[in-house]
Amino acid sequence: MKTRLLTASDVSKIMRMKDVLVAVETAFRDYGNGAAQMPPKLYLTLSQFNGDFRAMPAYVEGSAGIKWVSVYPDNPKIGLPTVMATINYSDPQTGFPLAIMDATELTNYRTGASGGVAAKYLARPDSQTFGLVGAGAQARTQLLAVTNYFNFTKIKIWSPVEEQIDALATEFPELPIEGAAIEEAAACNIVSTTTPVRAYIIERGWVSPGAHINAIGADAVGKQELDPQILKDAKVVVDDVAQAKHSGEINVALSGGLFHES
C-alpha cells in the first residue's frame, strides 16, 4: 500500500461544490442516524499568538480520518490564510494512512456546504435575497453553496474590507451582488455570517420575519455574531449539540444565561 501526498493544487483540481454538497448532506444524515462517528473537536489554544489548533477526527463507512486545522485571525496581515488545514485519511480496517492532503480549501468548501444544506432544508423556498456579513474565504463558499438551491434577485454583502466585496462581484459576474450596510445584509431572507468577532454585530431588530441565518463565524469558546435575543426568538438548529454548546454560536448566550436549551 502507498500513502498519497495531495497538495492544495491536487485537491482543488477535483473538488466541486455540487459534489461537496452531496457528501456533506450524506455525512449529516449518517451522523444523525448513528452510522458515523464524530467526536467533539479538541482545541489547542495559543493565546500568545492569537490563534488555535483543532483536531477533528471522524468516521463514516469505509473512511476514517482526522483534520488538523489552525485558525489565526491575524494571518492575512502577513499574507497567510486565517484558516489552514491538513487531513490524514486512513484505512479504517488497518489504520494504514492512505493519504495526507492539504485541506485548507476543502475546509472552506465543507463549511460552505453545511450552510448550503442548512438553507436547503430550513430556509423559505421562496427566499429572494441573500445577505453575507463578511466577505472572506468562508463567505465565498457560502455563496457557492447557497446559490445552488436559490435564484436570488439580490445578494447584499457587508465587509469592513470593500476590496473583498469587489473581488466576489468580479469572480461571480452572473450573480446580483452589491455592497450593503450591515443592517441591510442582515435583513435578507437568508443570511450567512462569517466573521471572527467576540461581541455580537447582528442586532435583533435588523432581522426580517421568517429569515434563515447560517451563523458560521462563531467556531470557538467566547465567539458570537448574533444578538442573543435572535436565539431566543428563533428556532435554533445545530448539527451537534455538544459541539455547539462548547464553541458554536450558542456558547456565549448559554454560558451567560441568556439562552437555554429547550
N, C-alpha and C positions, 0 to 999 in steps of 0.2 A: 504494500500500500504506500502511496505517496501523499505528502502533505502539499496542497496547493497554496501558493502565496499570491493573493489577489490585491492589486494596487487600486487606488481610487479610480484610475482610468479604466481598469478592467471591470470594476463594478458598474461604473456609470454607463459603459457601453451596452450593458444588457438589462439595465433597470428601467422599467416604465411604470408610471403611476398607476395605470389601469391594472397591471399585474400586482402591484403592491396593495392596491385596494382589495383585491380578491384574497390575497394572502392574509392581510390583517383582519378582514371580516371573518375568514375561516378560523384564524387563531383565536379571535374573541369568542366565536361560537364554541370551539373546542374547549376553551378555558371555562366558559360558562357551564358546559355540560360535564365538566370534570375529566375531560380527556387530555388535558395538558397541565403541566406544572410551571408555575412562575412565582418563585419566592419573592418577597419584597426586596427592593434594592438595598444593597449595603453601601453606605456612604463613608467616604474618607474625606473629611473637611479640612482644608488648609487655609484657615482664615488669614494667615500672614501673607498669603499670595492672592487673596480674594478669589479663591477657586475651590473646586472639589472634584473628586473622582467618585464614580458609581459602578459597582459590579452588579450585573444584571443577568443571572442565569435563567434558562428556560428549556422546557422540553415539550415537543409535540411528537406524535407518532412518526418514527423514522428519523428524527432530528433532535440533536441536543447541542447547546452552545452557551457561551457566556459573552456578553458585551462589556467591555471596559471603556467607559465614556468619561470625558472630562468636561467641565463647564467652567470657563474662565471669562467672565463678562468684560474684562479689560483687554482681552486679546486683540480686538480689532485695532486698537491703538498701535499695535506693533505688527500689524499685517497678518494676524492669525485668526482662524475662526473661533467664535465663542465656544462652540461645541465641537469636539473631536472624539473619534471612537475607533476601536478595532473589535473584531469578533473572532473568537476561537470556536470553530464549528467542528463538532466531533461526532464520531460514530457512536450511537447510544448503546450498541451491543458490546463493543470492545473498549470504548473510550479513546480510540485512535483519533488524533487530530487530523481531520480531513482537509481543513482549510484554515488559514489565518488571513484575515482580509481587512482592508480598510472599511470602516463602517460610518464614516462621517456623513456622507451624502445619504447612505442607507438610513441612518438615524433621522435625518431631516424628512425623508420620504415616509418612513414609518409613522412619525409624529403627524405629518400632514394627512396621511391616510386615516389615522384614528379620528381626526376631525372630519374627514370626508364621510366615513362610515357613520359617525355620530349624527351628522347633519342629514344623511340619507334616511335615517330611521326616526329622528327626533324633531327635525325642523318641519315647518309647514310646507307641504308640497308646492304651494303657490307663492313661495318666497321669491321676491323680485329684486331685493337689494342685499348686498353683501358688504359688511364693514370689516376692515382689517385695522387693528390697533397694534402698530409695529409693522415694519416693512423689511425685516432682515431675512435670513435664510429660512427660518421657520414659517414666516408669512408666505414666502414663495411657494412652499409645498402645501400650505393650507389652500392657497389659490389654485394650485394644480389639482388638488384632490376634490375640493368642494364644487368646482366648476364642471366636474364630471357628471354631476347629478342635477345641476340647476342652470338655467339660462337667465342670467341676471340682466336687468335693464341698467343698473348702476352698481359699480364697485367703488366704494369710498374708502380711501386709505389715509390713515394718520400716522405720521412718524416725525420725531424730532429731527430726523436727517432727511431733508427733502430729496436729496440725490437718490435715496433708496426708492422713493416713490417713482421718480423719473425712470430708474432702472427697470422697475417692474412694468411700467407703461411701455417702455421700449421693447422689452422682451415679449410682452403679450399685447401686440397692437390690435388684435382681434377682440380684446375684452374692453368693456366700457369703464376703464379705470380713471379715477380722478382723485386728486389730493383733497383732503377734507379736514375740518376741525375734528378734534377727538370726539366731541359730543355728537357730531353728525355721523361719524363712523359707528359709534355705539348705538345709534338709533335705527340701524338697519335691521332687516328681517332676520338675517343670520350674521353673527359677529364672531370673529376669531381674534383673541387677544394673545399676543406672543412676546410680551415684554418681561424683563427680569426684575421688575420693581418689587419692593418690600412694603410699600404703602399703597393702598388701592388707588387706582386712577380712573375707574369707571363708576360714575355716580348712578344711584338707583333711578333718579329722575330722568336720565338720558335714555333708558332702555324702553323700547316700544312694547306694547302688549303683544304677547304671543311670540316674542323673539326667541331665537335659539342662540346660545352662547357656547362656543368652544373656548374654555379658559385653559390655555396651553402654557402660559409663561410661568405659572407657579409650579415649580418642579423640585423644591427643596423646602425644608423647615424654615418658616418665617417669611416666605414669599406669598404675596397675594396681589391680585389685579382688580378684584371686584369689591365694591361696597358690600359688606355683609348683609345689608338689607335685601340685596338682589338674591342672595342664597335663601333668605327667609321666605321670600315671595315666590320662588321658583320651584319647579320640580327638578331636583338635583339627581343626576345620573352619573355614576362613576364606573370605571372598568374594574377596579379592585378596591374594596373598602379599606383594607388595612393600609395599602399604599397611599390612597387618597387622604386618609386621616393623618398619616405621618408627614406627607410632603406635597399634597395636592392643593388645589385652590381652597379647599375647606379647612386646611390645617390651622390657619391663624384664627379664623372665626370660631372653630371648635375649641381651641385652647383658651380663647378669651371669653368663652361662654356666650358668644353672640350668635351661635348656630348650634343646633342639637340634632342628633340622629333621631329619625322617626322610628 
